[in-house]
Amino acid sequence: MRAFSATFGLSSFQTFRLNLFIEFIWKPDRLRRLTLYYGKNSRQDIPWHACLKALSPYRLEISLLIQEKISLHALESILARHSDRKSVSAGDLITINVDIAGVNDLYVQVIDEFKRMGGKKVWDPRKVVFFFDHYSPPSTIQASANQQTMRKFCFEQGIDKLYDIHSGVCHRVLFDHGHVCPGSTIVITDSHTTTHGAFGAFSTGVGATDMAAILLTGKMWVKVPEVVRVALEGSPLRMISAKDLILHVLGKIRADGAVYKAIEFTGPATYNLSLEQRAVLANMSVEMGAKAAFIEKSAAEAWETHGAHAPQDPPYHRTSEGYTYAESFSFNVSELSPQIALPGSVDNVVDVADVAGVPIDQAYVGGCTGGSVEDMAATARQLSGRTVAPRVRLVVSPASRAVYLQALREGYIESIVQSGGTIINPGCGPCLGVHQGILSSGEVCISAASRNFPGRMGSPEAQIYLASPATAAASAVAGEITLPREISCPS
């Protein structure tokens, strides 16, 4: 509600001050109701068209026409709908209803917190999902015990969406099984939950205590984020993938450039990517500090191809014409060359050519930003007719069971194995540094995963370069960082 004062002449001897309060109603281009206050205790609610009649005993010296159009971003529209409000704006503290609450096997403490809060039954078992993806299969006795506790909790609570160790990375699993609905709210105990903004949802990560409260109530508090627009213009070269694009953006906006903001990706270079590749952009938005990500034009396509469990008519939320973004960036990527993040920071990005020749010990392709079917295809094509260099390990992890099966059918897995690659089961293990590819002190790895902080994949003394799956695979063959062959552009 917005207030201002207007002074009206009521006679030749006196003036009278009216405070006009406009009640904002989400009906663009319609006149708003006015509440008129006059005197100390008087109040009158009247439509604007009745103002002249209501004031007819007096001589109106000033006439006003008050009209305002409310512009909402699609994400604000989603949050408004889920908080039972007509509108929200950046900075508002609201409580939203959660459509999907997900817990992975790093967060067994969610169950302890839930019980500590007095929880007996989760608010809606149909909306709760558990994933075993970080320790799949468990690599320690404690990890195994944690999964046992979570299985028991799911059985007791009637939670049938338990995706066990064979399933894969949570974000890909949700997509594969049709649980991502445009216009929905998705909250998971994983920072890369921003992924699902690529499919038209508001999605974000939370910690154990927040998730326990969500399991209890089905609600969570949110501060409505400002929205930053990132337009990717032009037509990238054939060898350029979404990982190259997002690394380029990260290098420009930096790791702290969008803290608690939402990033919307637009532009032809975004829309020409497949859904799998767009998810990479949304996923790594969190590396800029983003609360959420969004690609509006992906919503309908995601629903049509992977919306098995969504409503018959999902609510597609569109950004209002004239919406004002907090910031806007535009990058022409037509001449962009393959990108790579130097060890220690995701935003220290250079051209691959600038570090070509650095010897490597391991290459990793997999996880939530490097384990799609297209990534398996790009890896196989780089390896085609060649073998992994001596003394180099190539570790490949499909993002999910569905990806694994399709890659098998397409022959990508066979090609990778014949070239000397090691295929491991779907999961997060190597990226997190808990098993299946841990680095030792002094080793150098080129990774298609999402992070390269010291200690991320094992020893803090190891060095991790981040690049595309094609660059990682080509480097595995060369035994050193090198440019990929120009044959592996995702469609």
Secondary structure, DSSP 8 states (H G I E B T S, - for coil): -EEEEEEEE-SSS-EEEEEEEEE--S-TTS--EEEEEETTTEEEEEEGGGHHHHTTTS---------------HHHHHHHHHTT-S---TT-EEEEE-SEEEEETT-THHHHHHHHTT-SS-S-GGGEEEE--SSSS--SHHHHHHHHHHHHHHHHHT---EE-TTSB-HHHHHHHTT---TT-EEEESSGGGGGGGGGT-EEEE--HHHHHHHHHHSEEEEE--EEEEEEEES---TT--HHHHHHHHHHHH-TTTTTTEEEEEESHHHHTS-HHHHHHHHHGGGGGT-SEEE-GGGHHHHHHHH-TTS-SS-------TT---SEEEEEE-TT---EEE-TT-TT-EEEGGGGTT-B-SEEEEESTTT-SHHHHHHHHHHHTT----TT-EEEEE-SBHHHHHHHHHHTHHHHHHHTT-EE--SSSHHHHTSSSS-B-TT-EEEE-SS---TTTTB-TTSEEEE--HHHHHHHHHHTB-----TT----
